[in-house]
Amino acid sequence: IIFSRFILCTAFLASQRPMSGHSSPHPSAVHYRLAPFIAGTAAGVTGTLVGHPLDLVKVRLQTDPKRLKYRGPVHCLLKIISHEGPQSLLKGVVSPLVSLSLTNTLSFGFYTGTKESLRRCFPNGLLPLRLSREMSAPPPQGGTLGHFIAAGSLTGLFLTAFTTPFEFV
């Protein structure tokens, strides 16, 4: 859900003209740089709002291991809605909404920026990660496998350093 929302939001933002009133069909540099962060935030919000009710059902089932209250996930969901109301599915959503939205914003923004930087610094790809038959062909427009692996690894390293203190508490 999160990645698909990110892709859709990025595509939508890329198709928009800058708000400065210019007739240029290309987004401004600021607009281009902010798009992954905005799309990451939208993906985080969407993923949290969709996933939180499912997480609530999972927690309720885990706290009822002998299945005295709930017969299964669907029964649990229906019982929560009937006894506590549909709004109860979003109880406690504020904390994950803030933390996961921020995490996704940083994750997708950092990943996109890192991948673009690697593409500029190593336009022919990261040589150890290219196959010999790829060497004669120009690198793909989105980057090579090496660009994706390196950007993902660096993003994971950055995100781990950022989120670990929050996850630990």
C-alpha positions, 0 to 999 in steps of 0.5 A, spaced: 500 500 500 505 504 502 509 504 495 503 504 491 501 510 494 508 513 493 508 511 486 501 514 484 503 521 488 510 522 485 507 521 478 501 526 480 506 531 482 510 530 477 505 532 472 503 538 475 505 545 473 509 549 478 504 554 482 508 560 480 504 562 474 509 560 469 507 556 463 513 551 463 511 544 462 516 542 467 516 542 474 520 547 478 527 545 481 524 546 488 517 542 486 521 536 483 525 536 490 519 536 494 515 531 490 518 525 494 517 528 501 510 530 499 509 523 496 512 519 502 508 523 507 501 521 503 504 514 502 505 514 510 498 517 512 494 512 507 498 506 509 497 508 517 490 509 516 489 503 512 493 498 516 491 501 523 484 497 524 488 491 522 493 492 527 488 493 532 484 486 530 491 483 530 493 485 537 486 484 540 486 477 537 493 476 540 491 478 547 485 473 547 490 467 545 484 462 548 479 465 543 474 466 549 472 473 546 473 472 538 473 466 534 477 469 528 479 476 525 472 477 521 469 476 528 473 480 532 472 486 527 465 485 527 465 485 534 469 491 535 465 495 530 458 493 533 460 494 541 465 500 540 463 503 534 466 504 527 470 510 530 474 505 535 478 502 529 482 508 529 483 509 537 490 510 538 492 512 531 495 519 532 502 516 534 503 511 529 500 516 524 505 521 526 511 517 526 510 512 520 508 518 516 515 522 518 519 515 517 516 514 510 517 522 508 524 521 510 525 514 507 522 516 500 525 523 500 532 520 502 532 514 497 530 518 491 535 524 493 541 518 494 539 515 487 539 521 483 546 523 486 549 516 485 546 517 478 549 524 477 556 521 480 556 514 477 552 515 470 555 509 467 553 505 473 556 502 479 561 498 475 562 492 480 554 491 480 553 491 472 554 485 468 559 485 462 553 485 457 550 491 460 557 495 459 556 496 452 549 498 453 547 505 456 544 505 463 537 505 464 534 512 465 531 510 472 538 508 474 542 501 474 541 495 479 547 498 483 544 505 483 538 502 486 541 497 491 546 502 493 541 508 494 536 503 498 542 500 503 544 508 504 537 509 506 536 503 510 542 505 514 540 512 515 533 510 517 535 505 522 540 511 525 534 515 525 528 511 528 532 506 533 531 511 538 524 512 537 522 505 536 526 503 543 522 507 547 
